[in-house]
Amino acid sequence: MRTRIACLGDSLTRAQFSVDYLNLLGRRHPSGDVRLARFGVNGDFAHNLLQRIDAVVTDPPDVITVLIGTNDARASLAGYPVEQAMKRKNLPERPSAGWFQQCLGAVVARLRAETDARIGLLSLPVLGQQLDGAAAQASRAYSRMIGEVAAANEVACLPLHERQVEEVRRADPPPVPYREATAAATVGVLVQHAVLRRSLDTISRRRGLVLTTDHIHQNSRGASLIAEVIDAGLLTRSV
């Protein structure tokens, strides 16, 4: 029996600038065993995801994964263009930890009330690769909040952050400082990938990055860990 999976999130799920973890997840199962639906929008905050839940609950899947919060965590960092993001994403208030938890909790409440799906919230990918840096600490703090929301709503919390921390420690990479991904930098990655035909992994390697192309968007190694924790946490015993 085919398992229908809806993957909710931001640009990491949209996969224009990241290696496509949905593709990697599908390849972990025999053809036809899973059907994946993508609900990823670039730049989304938890608030934005809450506004588009109707598209998911209208045709409820068997499994729902939620990977959201990277942009909320980034907004807590010095130097992040908060005012621009609020205007671009039509945010009614300034991003904050409390508002993130409130919005994510509302997302889960609707999914639980209006579907019978198995639901998994993923903790966040590591921001940057200096584990003691402000960016990585922000992704860790927001991952803890995700765990609290999952526990309060009795849904699974899938340990992506923890697995990525392990991977970074194992790799022991050079201490490349975190840089906030500007629009120009993101377009630069797209040009290298689409025009110069460089793979995202090549771009990542040239920059000395282990899991990402730009400290945020995932290379094959990072995306594989997303697929791995989804598979282990929600699918292994059910497909």
C-alpha positions as CSV (number, residue, x, y, z in Angstrom):
1,M,0.0,0.0,0.0
2,R,1.4,3.4,-1.0
3,T,2.1,5.8,1.8
4,R,1.3,9.5,1.1
5,I,3.7,11.9,2.7
6,A,3.4,15.7,2.8
7,C,6.6,17.6,3.6
8,L,6.0,21.1,4.9
9,G,8.6,23.8,5.2
10,D,10.6,26.7,3.7
11,S,13.3,26.9,1.1
12,L,15.0,23.7,2.3
13,T,11.8,21.8,1.3
14,R,11.2,23.9,-1.8
15,A,14.8,22.7,-2.9
16,Q,15.6,25.4,-5.4
17,F,18.8,26.3,-3.5
18,S,19.3,23.0,-1.6
19,V,19.8,19.4,-2.5
20,D,16.3,17.9,-2.6
21,Y,15.7,15.8,0.5
22,L,12.3,14.7,-0.8
23,N,14.1,13.0,-3.8
24,L,16.6,11.4,-1.4
25,L,13.7,10.2,0.8
26,G,11.8,8.7,-2.1
27,R,14.9,6.8,-3.2
28,R,15.2,5.1,0.1
29,H,12.0,3.1,-0.7
30,P,11.0,0.8,-3.7
31,S,9.3,2.7,-6.5
32,G,5.6,3.2,-5.8
33,D,5.8,2.7,-2.1
34,V,5.7,6.4,-1.2
35,R,4.1,9.4,-2.8
36,L,5.7,12.7,-1.7
37,A,3.9,16.1,-1.8
38,R,6.0,19.2,-1.4
39,F,4.7,22.2,0.6
40,G,7.8,24.4,0.8
41,V,7.9,28.1,0.2
42,N,11.2,30.1,0.1
43,G,11.7,32.4,3.1
44,D,8.8,31.2,5.1
45,F,8.5,31.7,8.9
46,A,6.3,29.5,11.1
47,H,3.6,32.2,10.8
48,N,3.6,31.8,7.0
49,L,3.3,28.1,7.2
50,L,0.3,28.4,9.5
51,Q,-1.5,30.6,6.8
52,R,-1.3,27.8,4.2
53,I,-2.3,24.7,6.2
54,D,-5.6,24.5,4.2
55,A,-3.7,23.1,1.2
56,V,-2.5,20.2,3.4
57,V,-5.7,19.3,5.3
58,T,-7.9,19.5,2.2
59,D,-6.5,16.1,1.1
60,P,-5.0,14.6,4.2
61,P,-1.9,12.5,3.7
62,D,-0.8,9.5,5.8
63,V,2.4,11.2,7.1
64,I,3.2,14.8,7.6
65,T,6.7,16.2,8.2
66,V,7.3,19.8,9.3
67,L,10.7,21.4,8.9
68,I,10.2,25.1,9.7
69,G,12.0,27.6,12.0
70,T,15.3,28.3,10.2
71,N,14.2,31.8,9.2
72,D,12.7,32.4,12.7
73,A,16.1,31.4,14.2
74,R,18.0,33.6,11.7
75,A,15.9,36.6,12.6
76,S,17.2,36.4,16.2
77,L,20.8,37.0,15.0
78,A,22.5,40.3,14.8
79,G,22.7,41.6,11.2
80,Y,19.6,39.8,10.0
81,P,17.5,42.2,7.9
82,V,14.3,41.8,10.0
83,E,12.4,44.8,8.7
84,Q,12.9,43.6,5.1
85,A,11.8,40.1,6.0
86,M,8.7,41.4,7.7
87,K,7.7,43.4,4.6
88,R,8.6,40.6,2.2
89,K,6.7,37.9,4.1
90,N,3.8,40.1,5.4
91,L,4.6,39.3,9.0
92,P,2.1,41.0,11.4
93,E,4.7,41.3,14.2
94,R,8.4,41.1,14.7
95,P,9.7,37.5,14.8
96,S,10.4,36.2,18.3
97,A,11.0,32.9,20.1
98,G,7.6,33.1,21.8
99,W,5.7,33.9,18.6
100,F,7.5,31.1,16.8
101,Q,6.4,28.6,19.4
102,Q,2.8,29.9,19.3
103,C,2.6,29.6,15.5
104,L,4.2,26.2,15.4
105,G,1.9,25.0,18.1
106,A,-1.1,26.3,16.0
107,V,0.2,24.4,13.0
108,V,0.4,21.2,14.9
109,A,-3.0,21.7,16.5
110,R,-4.6,22.1,13.1
111,L,-2.8,19.1,11.6
112,R,-3.9,16.9,14.6
113,A,-7.5,18.1,14.5
114,E,-8.1,17.9,10.8
115,T,-6.0,14.8,9.8
116,D,-5.3,11.4,11.0
117,A,-1.7,11.6,9.8
118,R,1.4,10.6,11.7
119,I,3.2,13.9,12.3
120,G,6.9,14.6,12.8
121,L,8.5,17.9,13.6
122,L,12.1,18.1,12.6
123,S,14.6,19.9,14.8
124,L,16.5,22.5,12.7
125,P,19.6,22.0,10.6
126,V,22.7,23.5,12.1
127,L,23.2,27.1,11.0
128,G,26.9,27.5,10.0
129,Q,29.4,25.0,11.2
130,Q,31.0,26.7,14.2
131,L,29.1,24.9,16.9
132,D,30.0,27.5,19.6
133,G,29.0,30.4,17.3
134,A,25.9,32.5,17.6
135,A,24.2,31.0,14.5
136,A,24.6,27.4,15.6
137,Q,23.5,28.3,19.1
138,A,20.3,29.9,17.7
139,S,19.5,26.8,15.7
140,R,20.0,24.8,18.8
141,A,17.7,27.0,20.9
142,Y,15.0,26.9,18.3
143,S,15.4,23.2,18.0
144,R,14.7,22.9,21.7
145,M,11.5,24.9,21.3
146,I,10.5,22.5,18.5
147,G,11.0,19.6,20.9
148,E,8.8,21.3,23.5
149,V,6.0,21.9,21.0
150,A,6.2,18.3,19.8
151,A,6.0,17.0,23.4
152,A,3.2,19.3,24.3
153,N,1.2,18.1,21.3
154,E,2.2,14.4,21.6
155,V,3.8,14.2,18.1
156,A,7.2,12.9,17.1
157,C,10.3,15.2,17.2
158,L,12.9,14.0,14.7
159,P,16.5,14.7,15.8
160,L,17.9,16.4,12.7
161,H,19.8,19.0,14.6
162,E,21.4,16.4,16.8
163,R,22.5,14.3,13.8
164,Q,23.9,17.3,12.1
165,V,25.9,18.3,15.1
166,E,27.4,14.8,15.3
167,E,28.3,15.0,11.6
168,V,30.0,18.4,12.0
169,R,32.0,17.2,15.0
170,R,33.0,14.0,13.1
171,A,34.2,16.0,10.1
172,D,36.1,18.6,12.3
173,P,35.9,21.2,9.5
174,P,37.8,24.5,9.3
175,P,36.3,27.3,11.3
176,V,34.5,29.1,8.4
177,P,32.7,32.1,10.0
178,Y,28.9,32.2,9.6
179,R,27.7,34.7,7.0
180,E,24.0,35.7,6.7
181,A,22.8,34.6,3.2
182,T,21.9,37.8,1.3
183,A,19.7,37.8,-1.8
184,A,22.8,38.4,-3.9
185,A,24.7,35.5,-2.3
186,T,21.7,33.2,-2.9
187,V,21.5,34.2,-6.5
188,G,25.2,33.7,-6.8
189,V,24.8,30.1,-5.8
190,L,22.0,29.7,-8.3
191,V,24.1,31.1,-11.1
192,Q,27.0,28.8,-10.2
193,H,24.6,25.9,-10.2
194,A,22.4,26.6,-13.2
195,V,24.7,28.6,-15.4
196,L,28.2,27.4,-14.6
197,R,26.9,23.8,-14.1
198,R,28.6,23.4,-10.7
199,S,27.0,20.9,-8.4
200,L,25.8,22.2,-5.0
201,D,28.3,19.8,-3.5
202,T,31.1,21.4,-5.5
203,I,30.1,24.8,-4.4
204,S,30.0,23.6,-0.8
205,R,33.4,22.0,-1.0
206,R,35.0,25.1,-2.5
207,R,33.7,27.1,0.4
208,G,35.0,24.6,3.0
209,L,31.4,23.8,4.2
210,V,30.4,20.3,5.4
211,L,26.6,20.3,5.2
212,T,25.6,23.4,3.4
213,T,26.4,25.6,0.4
214,D,26.0,28.9,2.3
215,H,25.7,28.0,6.0
216,I,21.9,27.5,5.5
217,H,20.9,25.6,2.4
218,Q,21.8,21.9,2.3
219,N,24.3,20.0,0.2
220,S,23.9,16.2,-0.4
221,R,25.4,15.4,3.0
222,G,23.0,17.7,4.8
223,A,19.9,16.7,2.8
224,S,20.7,13.0,3.3
225,L,20.5,13.5,7.0
226,I,17.1,15.1,6.7
227,A,15.9,12.0,4.7
228,E,17.5,9.7,7.2
229,V,15.8,11.1,10.3
230,I,12.4,11.2,8.5
231,D,12.7,7.6,7.4
232,A,13.9,6.3,10.8
233,G,11.4,8.3,12.7
234,L,8.2,7.9,10.7
235,L,8.5,5.4,7.8
236,T,10.8,2.5,8.6
237,R,8.1,0.4,10.3
238,S,5.1,1.6,8.2
239,V,6.1,1.4,4.5
